[in-house]
Amino acid sequence: MNQLPTWHDVIGEEKQQSYFVDTMKFVDAERAAGKAIYPPAKDVFNAFRFTEFNDVKVVILGQDPYHGPNQAHGLCFSVLPGIKTPPSLVNMYKELAQDIEGFQIPQHGFLQSWAVQGVLLLNTVLTVEQGKAHSHSKTGWETFTDRVIEAINQHQQGVVFLLWGAHAQKKGRFIDRNKHHVLTAPHPSPLSAHRGFFGSKPFSQANQILVQQGKEAINWHLPMTV
């Protein structure tokens, strides 16, 4: 049995690639020019810090980080404690309240307790300029996060991918559906949640799939305050 690689094995190789070096140079230059770039440099790779490669059970794929002050901290859909819960996450909480028995909607949007249980909260693009959505798309991040998904696809077994909206579904098109489980729905954004995100029961479905494989279910309940 081959030993599963760590993120260091997977990402370490990518960090030597010229496209990745260029991406980091671009982000560093933007910061050096005095632009507000989110999340802070120390938080850009938090998704990998809180969810080790071998522990990945569920992948939730986001687009790019929140672009308001103090929101983004490297986990998709999540915001730092003390920050108002953004609209898409409000809708995720509404679905959780319907989907997971006893789920209480918390007063915050901090999802780190999911990440440490094996929910990889991965954005497609890992940085953004303040107030400018998608400002860092096509700078190389998409290639990097494709490699991350490829590594999970290749080395892991039975991971549940929650792909919400056309962007995430396109990104996940090469996932091997014979090895992994892909659950799709419209995006939880207020623009599309009513088109089928509500009622899709992704959280209970993910747990059902994990339990069927003999894995431990995710505790989706969040502390009321952080």
VEXROMAR-641398 format. One line per 5 residues: number of its first residue (from 1); their letters; for each residue x, y, z negated of N, C-alpha, C, O. Coordinates in steps of 0.001 Angstrom, whole numbers. Each point is the difference from the previous one (the first is absolute). Layout:
<atoms>
NUM	a	X,Y,Z,X,Y,Z,X,Y,Z,X,Y,Z  ...
</atoms>
This chain:
<atoms>
1	mnqlp	862,-1199,0,-862,1199,0,891,1239,0,831,182,-889  -1015,653,1885,768,1242,41,-474,939,-1094,-1194,124,-271  2162,533,-347,-374,971,-1025,-635,1214,675,497,492,1013  -1602,-17,-1589,-656,1180,573,915,1213,-128,609,211,-1049  -509,582,2104,826,1205,-110,-644,1031,-918,-1213,-6,-213
6	twhdv	2038,880,-320,-500,1132,-792,-183,1191,945,400,-52,1163  -1009,1124,-1679,-89,1215,820,1391,459,413,194,508,1105  771,-689,-2000,1366,435,320,488,-705,1262,626,620,860  -913,-1914,-753,402,-745,1199,-712,543,1239,611,188,1052  -1906,58,-1195,-823,405,1138,293,1442,401,240,296,1171
11	igeek	-264,598,-2166,133,1428,275,1459,395,149,336,922,743  530,-1636,-1462,1426,314,62,515,-12,1428,753,887,404  -1164,-1900,366,433,-96,1395,-568,1161,820,687,562,852  -1939,-213,-1118,-637,1088,758,697,1335,-247,91,845,891  398,-672,-2118,609,1288,-349,1278,268,793,460,1139,82
16	qqsyf	115,-2206,505,1199,180,831,-359,383,1436,855,469,752  -2108,-669,-376,-402,246,1394,10,1499,299,-314,824,-860  681,-490,2098,141,1423,354,-1324,753,-129,-6,1163,-404  -1127,-1811,744,-1287,707,-95,-280,399,-1452,-534,1078,-261  900,-1964,-693,-277,272,-1410,905,1124,-503,-440,889,-728
21	vdtmk	1702,-944,1125,945,1067,-362,-526,1347,511,61,1008,-704  -581,-1007,1940,-550,1236,586,-1223,485,-774,-159,1199,-230  -700,-2129,-170,-1196,371,-772,402,670,-1306,-539,1047,-361  1488,-1655,-347,425,551,-1287,680,1360,180,-170,903,-819  942,-771,1902,642,1301,289,-1062,1063,245,117,1125,-487
26	fvdae	-1154,-1482,1243,-1091,944,293,-673,454,-1296,-201,1195,-216  -144,-2151,-640,-693,337,-1255,903,851,-892,-445,987,-584  1716,-1377,485,948,766,-831,152,1431,521,65,947,-783  -8,-796,2109,155,1332,599,-1239,861,-258,115,1201,-248  -1295,-1815,307,-1245,734,-283,-6,488,-1452,-377,1137,-283
31	raagk	797,-2012,-626,71,410,-1416,1029,1115,-172,-244,983,-699  1400,-1150,1349,1086,986,-126,-414,1360,562,495,1039,-437  -1407,-1057,1412,-482,1252,606,-1023,706,-888,-524,1057,352  250,-1661,-1509,-900,643,-958,-1462,-370,163,-865,571,-664  580,-1527,1549,-1393,-428,170,-397,-918,-1150,822,-749,-529
36	aiypp	-2095,822,153,-512,-915,-1029,-367,-1308,682,-933,-54,802  1672,-998,-1127,-219,-1322,596,-490,-938,-1094,562,-45,-1094  -1607,-695,1400,-571,-946,-975,116,-1424,517,-22,-230,1209  149,-750,-2143,228,193,-1427,1438,456,-261,808,46,928  -478,293,-2189,1391,329,-325,927,-1152,406,-415,-1158,40
41	akdvf	1663,1491,257,954,-999,505,54,-1249,-879,108,-1114,512  -182,1295,-1828,119,-1151,-916,-1178,-967,119,98,-1151,-425  -1217,1616,1004,-1218,-818,51,-303,-598,1371,-956,-763,141  1755,1097,868,-333,-397,1380,-167,-1517,131,-882,-469,720  1726,-292,-1412,-17,-1463,147,-656,-712,-1189,284,-1170,-259
46	nafrf	-1160,1877,-460,-614,-594,-1196,-803,-1261,283,-71,-884,-853  -534,782,2033,-795,-1202,308,855,-1256,-168,-487,-1039,-446  1760,1147,808,902,-1151,-79,574,-170,-1401,395,-1097,-394  -356,2188,-344,530,-36,-1371,-974,-719,-928,417,-762,-873  -1703,1003,1059,-999,-552,-927,-521,-1372,420,-550,-730,-824
51	tefnd	719,376,2090,-464,-1303,482,1173,-707,662,356,316,1135  249,-1272,-1838,1156,-706,558,-456,-880,1173,-1134,-478,26  2023,277,925,-335,-734,1230,-644,-1355,-297,-1020,-356,590  1626,-391,-1508,-505,-1348,-315,-1362,18,-673,-690,-1018,-35  297,2173,-500,-1257,100,-759,-1174,486,836,-1124,65,-497
56	vkvvi	1368,280,1770,-1078,586,814,-1117,-1020,215,220,-1072,564  -1418,1424,-1023,-1190,-841,214,-994,668,937,-645,-650,823  538,1984,-971,-959,792,774,745,1208,562,832,597,-683  -1132,-242,1924,547,1225,588,-1165,916,355,-893,-387,755  902,1607,-1301,-940,1033,429,805,1014,804,990,550,-482
61	lgqdp	-1428,-313,1709,769,838,915,-648,1373,131,-1157,122,400  1924,904,-744,-465,1373,165,656,638,1212,678,-674,775  -882,1984,-614,523,677,1184,1231,831,-353,1125,-478,149  -1316,1710,-613,1167,743,-495,-334,572,-1374,-1167,16,-390  2170,452,-349,-250,409,-1386,-945,1203,-85,-147,768,950
66	yhgpn	-481,-631,-2105,-781,1218,-273,922,1206,133,1171,-61,-375  -1711,1169,918,879,1145,276,-279,1201,-898,372,1125,337  -1027,-1355,-1484,-186,1060,-987,1014,-128,-1133,573,-1071,-198  -346,2156,-551,983,-31,-1094,-326,-1072,-1043,-1154,-169,-395  2181,-545,-38,-77,-968,-1110,-935,-1187,243,-342,-711,-945
71	qahgl	-76,487,2188,-881,-1145,260,812,-1267,273,-59,-963,-765  808,976,1849,660,-1219,474,1131,-426,-929,774,827,-482  -694,-2139,240,1136,-525,-775,465,-1340,551,565,-812,-733  -800,575,2017,574,-1172,661,-891,-1219,63,408,-1016,563  -1609,1072,-1117,-964,-1105,85,-1221,502,771,-589,1011,-381
76	cfsvl	201,-1694,1450,-1099,518,817,-1297,67,-806,-262,-847,-854  -522,1845,1136,-1294,299,-635,115,470,-1452,-960,554,-537  2103,-759,-105,178,316,-1416,484,1438,-178,742,524,831  -1175,111,-1934,540,1320,-362,513,-38,-1438,-366,-869,-790  1217,1829,481,580,60,-1342,-1069,318,-1051,-1025,602,319
81	pgikt	1264,-1005,-1568,-935,338,-1080,-218,1509,-83,923,785,215  -2160,-392,-531,-319,1419,-136,-431,663,1292,-383,1170,0  440,-1907,1108,-380,546,1308,-1383,-537,376,-296,-1178,-203  -534,2044,746,-1361,-374,389,23,-1183,975,814,-35,923  -1705,-923,-1134,-80,-1178,868,-436,427,1408,-1064,598,159
86	ppslv	1880,-902,871,-351,412,1366,-1226,-757,542,-338,-1073,-499  -326,1640,1524,-1270,-554,480,36,-1469,423,-931,-743,-309  1986,304,1011,49,-1407,425,67,-932,-1204,-626,-1060,-11  1389,1466,-1001,114,-827,-1203,-1303,23,-801,-369,-1003,-612  -325,2136,612,-1330,59,-627,-894,-1077,617,-725,-696,-711
91	nmyke	782,566,2041,-825,-1004,682,476,-1422,-275,-814,-921,-71  2128,733,-84,509,-1319,-405,-546,-366,-1377,-392,-1143,-234  367,2117,-677,-548,-248,-1341,-1491,-344,66,-470,-878,-723  -270,1573,1594,-1430,-305,148,-193,-1444,456,-880,-702,-496  1711,264,1447,-94,-1378,488,421,-982,-1092,-630,-1044,-169
96	laqdi	1679,1367,-565,429,-859,-1114,-1117,-168,-1023,-207,-1094,-525  -512,2179,242,-1087,-57,-990,-1111,-945,457,-669,-624,-824  476,521,2140,-1001,-925,547,548,-1421,135,-740,-979,-101  2041,888,330,626,-1265,396,536,-804,-1181,-78,-1228,2  613,1901,-998,668,-667,-1128,-830,232,-1258,-196,1134,-436
101	egfqi	-279,-2218,-127,-891,99,-1164,686,740,-1148,1128,-320,-375  -1823,1306,-171,515,727,-1154,1002,1086,329,534,639,-906  -261,-413,2210,987,1037,343,-512,1372,-427,-1093,423,377  1907,255,-1168,-320,1356,-461,857,980,795,1217,-159,89  -1853,1163,483,753,981,793,829,874,-946,-551,678,-867
106	pqhgf	1891,-697,1038,861,742,-932,18,1496,301,-498,457,1029  1085,284,-1955,83,1464,126,1270,425,741,401,1161,-84  218,-2063,790,1281,293,664,100,-829,1275,-859,-834,286  1925,1081,476,198,-742,1241,1340,-704,60,579,-163,1074  -83,-258,-2239,1352,-573,-125,-93,-1526,94,-531,-649,-901
111	lqswa	1050,79,1995,-219,-1423,311,1209,-890,-289,90,-1114,516  833,1603,-1335,1224,-771,-239,-285,-1381,-591,748,-945,249  -1821,822,-1026,-283,-1310,-614,-370,-1043,1054,157,-1196,-247  -642,1615,1409,-205,-949,1102,1350,-419,579,244,-1179,257  629,2173,-56,1293,-256,647,820,-1026,-774,625,-876,597
116	vqgvl	-626,984,-1920,840,-909,-793,-569,-1425,-30,680,-932,-430  -1916,768,883,-591,-1343,85,200,-658,1364,-403,-1146,201  1023,1863,735,227,-604,1308,-822,593,1124,-119,-606,1066  -459,1795,-1288,-713,703,1072,962,1035,595,287,1025,-618  204,-1310,1826,920,934,658,-825,1135,608,-769,-205,939
121	llntv	946,1397,-1492,-758,1185,429,872,783,973,702,937,-381  -764,-1344,1644,973,441,1006,-610,1005,973,-1000,-290,656  1602,1459,-568,-351,930,1071,805,-335,1248,1098,-549,-91  -1648,883,1259,684,-208,1278,1179,955,147,1056,-367,515  -1258,1597,-977,1010,1063,20,234,386,-1456,-958,160,-756
126	ltveq	2217,-7,353,287,114,-1436,249,1421,-499,177,207,-1201  -159,779,2106,141,1393,-444,-922,903,821,-494,-388,1059  276,1604,-1573,-869,970,681,376,1402,-481,474,174,-1123  -691,825,1986,212,1388,-417,-1273,542,-644,-1110,-325,422  1283,1147,-1440,-1154,556,-723,-1016,620,961,344,822,850
131	gkahs	-1600,-1236,-1005,-1093,598,764,-74,-404,1457,-856,496,733  1741,-1394,-292,37,-373,1424,-94,-1517,157,1016,-693,41  -2242,191,46,-207,-1445,164,724,-490,1254,19,680,1026  565,-1846,-1124,677,-671,1133,1221,764,524,481,-286,1097  22,1257,-1872,1137,799,473,1270,-832,155,885,381,766
136	hsktg	-771,-1507,-1471,1199,-839,116,-276,-1305,749,802,-932,-46  -1944,875,736,-231,-1200,814,923,59,1220,397,1078,441  -74,-2222,79,890,-148,1161,1429,486,-280,716,397,919  -312,-431,-2178,1392,354,-327,813,-1254,-327,1162,109,-392  -1748,-1284,546,709,-1251,-279,-616,-823,-1111,275,-1194,-117
141	wetft	-1108,1824,-702,-605,-751,-1115,-840,-1175,491,-5,-1064,-618  -706,1258,1736,-872,-1078,488,803,-1256,321,-452,-1117,-252  1647,1307,810,864,-1146,306,390,-714,-1289,-42,-1228,-86  418,2012,-902,400,-570,-1292,-1138,-808,-630,212,-1128,-443  -1416,1701,403,-1104,-710,-659,-486,-1179,845,-538,-963,-546
146	drvie	719,1023,1869,-241,-1197,825,920,-1137,-443,-426,-1150,-107  1685,1484,-147,979,-1025,-429,-394,-595,-1358,165,-1196,-242  -682,2050,-626,-451,-473,-1314,-1124,-1018,174,20,-1068,-612  -998,1406,1448,-1126,-914,229,485,-1279,682,-460,-1094,-327  1383,1233,1271,563,-1181,670,673,-926,-1008,-141,-1220,85
151	ainqh	870,1795,-1037,698,-808,-1007,-994,-771,-866,210,-1176,-295  -1293,1844,-113,-1038,-680,-791,-638,-1099,842,-205,-1119,-471  -102,1450,1711,-626,-944,924,858,-1256,163,-509,-1121,13  1804,1330,111,915,-1109,283,307,-839,-1236,-24,-1229,67  310,1874,-1186,556,-706,-1160,-1032,-384,-1053,272,-847,-851
156	qqgvv	-1446,1456,899,-1006,-279,-1016,-1100,-887,557,-52,-265,1201  -820,-188,-2079,-1102,-883,385,-1258,456,-734,41,269,-1200  -1156,-182,1921,-1287,237,-654,-195,1379,-588,-766,169,-949  1459,832,1509,-196,1380,-471,-1319,534,565,-344,-275,1150  -387,1034,-1960,-1252,619,443,292,1439,427,456,814,-802
161	fllwg	-722,-515,2067,180,1357,526,-1359,684,67,-921,-501,645  797,1641,-1311,-1217,810,73,273,1147,967,728,940,-320  -1320,-1034,1498,259,968,1067,-1264,809,249,-974,-495,567  1010,1742,-1000,-1170,877,58,204,1072,1052,922,810,-99  -1784,-805,1108,81,1004,1057,869,-462,1159,819,-909,-136
166	ahaqk	-1019,1556,1280,660,-410,1245,1523,73,-107,708,-843,552  -212,1849,-1260,1455,179,-108,647,-1216,-675,971,-558,511  -1511,161,-1647,555,-1148,-738,-179,-1290,796,886,-855,9  -2019,716,653,-272,-1229,744,949,-152,1186,435,-1105,325  -121,2231,315,967,-41,1103,1385,-366,-535,719,-797,602
171	kgrfi	-365,1382,-1723,1305,-267,-622,137,-1484,-359,1090,-566,77  -2196,-53,-466,43,-1395,-444,-309,-1018,1075,-277,-1162,-298  322,1593,1551,-459,-900,1070,879,-1241,157,-479,-1030,476  1757,1105,-866,888,-1152,215,67,-932,-1218,773,-958,6  -1564,1220,-1040,1,-889,-1172,-532,-1368,419,-1029,-96,670
176	drnkh	1730,-949,-1064,-389,-1375,343,-1201,-419,-843,127,-254,-1198  -1287,186,1836,-1233,-330,-721,-81,-1466,-412,-879,-375,-775  1779,-451,1280,49,-1396,-461,741,-134,-1329,-215,-955,-747  1087,1918,463,780,-23,-1248,-585,911,-1065,141,-252,-1197  -800,1315,1647,-460,1052,-912,-1483,281,206,-620,-517,929
181	hvlta	72,1329,-1795,-1433,331,48,-138,1498,247,558,810,-740  -1296,-446,1775,-176,1406,358,-1470,367,-162,-866,-556,675  594,1495,-1574,-1362,495,-218,-73,1424,531,740,874,-453  -1627,-639,1409,-95,1325,608,-1323,668,-372,-1000,-670,-260  1015,1988,242,-1202,804,-264,292,1419,481,1160,345,223
186	phpsp	-2194,481,-61,255,1419,259,783,631,-1157,65,-559,-1095  516,1704,1347,795,707,-1010,-925,537,-1102,-1132,391,285  1607,-367,-1550,-829,529,-1094,-183,1519,9,-683,538,-872  1268,148,1822,-198,1454,110,-1488,344,78,-785,-778,541  390,1943,-1081,-1413,419,92,-526,26,1435,-1208,-93,217
191	lsahr	2106,219,763,-430,25,1403,-483,-1363,483,-831,-78,905  1347,-998,-1500,-290,-1332,551,-468,-1040,-1006,-418,-1087,398  477,1391,-1690,-317,-1018,-1021,-1394,-594,186,-217,-1180,-278  -727,1997,748,-1382,-475,142,-186,-884,1225,-1078,-555,207  2120,421,603,-111,-840,1197,377,-1449,-276,162,-785,934
196	gffgs	-22,425,-2194,302,-1402,-282,1085,-240,-1027,258,-1147,-365  394,2222,-119,922,-222,-1125,-820,-349,-1239,289,-966,-705  -1324,1780,456,-888,-326,-1124,-702,-1326,304,-609,-180,1055  715,-732,-2010,-630,-1308,181,925,-1056,581,-406,-1150,161  1653,1522,161,925,-980,608,642,-922,-1036,590,-1020,354
201	kpfsq	-707,1380,-1634,497,-826,-1114,1448,-495,186,263,-1192,-165  661,2075,502,1367,-461,262,720,-505,-1236,848,-888,91  -1182,1450,-1246,763,-308,-1215,-346,-1394,-523,889,-768,-367  -2174,447,335,-403,-1342,-445,395,-1047,1036,380,-1117,-354  -469,1479,1639,410,-947,1046,1484,-332,-115,399,-1159,115
206	anqil	412,2191,-345,1444,-225,-152,260,-954,-1161,806,-923,121  -1481,1141,-1236,198,-866,-1167,-435,-1432,275,658,-949,-425  -1760,801,1132,-486,-1341,343,1063,-757,798,272,-1172,-259  322,1865,1234,1030,-612,848,1227,-365,-833,574,-1075,178  -171,1961,-1082,1167,-277,-851,-251,-1210,-888,855,-878,-113
211	vqqgk	-2016,828,-514,-326,-1100,-921,-57,-1330,754,425,-1031,-521  -949,1058,1742,-60,-1227,814,1392,-549,291,169,-1197,230  831,2087,-243,1388,-427,238,717,-366,-1296,1180,-350,14  -1899,433,-1133,638,-272,-1284,801,1171,-532,799,-161,-923  -1006,1349,1499,677,1203,-497,-906,693,-1012,-1210,-222,-36
216	eainw	1829,1063,-782,-779,745,-989,-720,1162,683,580,694,835  -1841,-489,-1194,-778,1108,565,578,1337,-462,663,78,-1035  -921,962,1806,381,1364,-392,-1039,527,-991,-1203,-138,218  1678,738,-1298,-908,714,-903,-154,1420,551,859,858,-207  -1972,-629,914,-224,1296,648,-425,1082,-994,14,1185,333
221	hlpmt	-391,-1585,-1546,-419,994,-1001,1180,918,-329,1139,-451,-117  -1427,1722,-29,1040,983,-312,-239,563,-1391,-1146,86,-440  2220,304,-269,-214,668,-1288,-814,1276,218,168,672,1018  -1043,-336,-1960,-867,1167,191,790,1303,57,-351,921,739  1420,-856,-1527,857,1188,27,1452,-452,84,331,-1121,-387
226	v	527,1993,893,1443,-318,64,797,1195,-512,1230,-48,-35
</atoms>
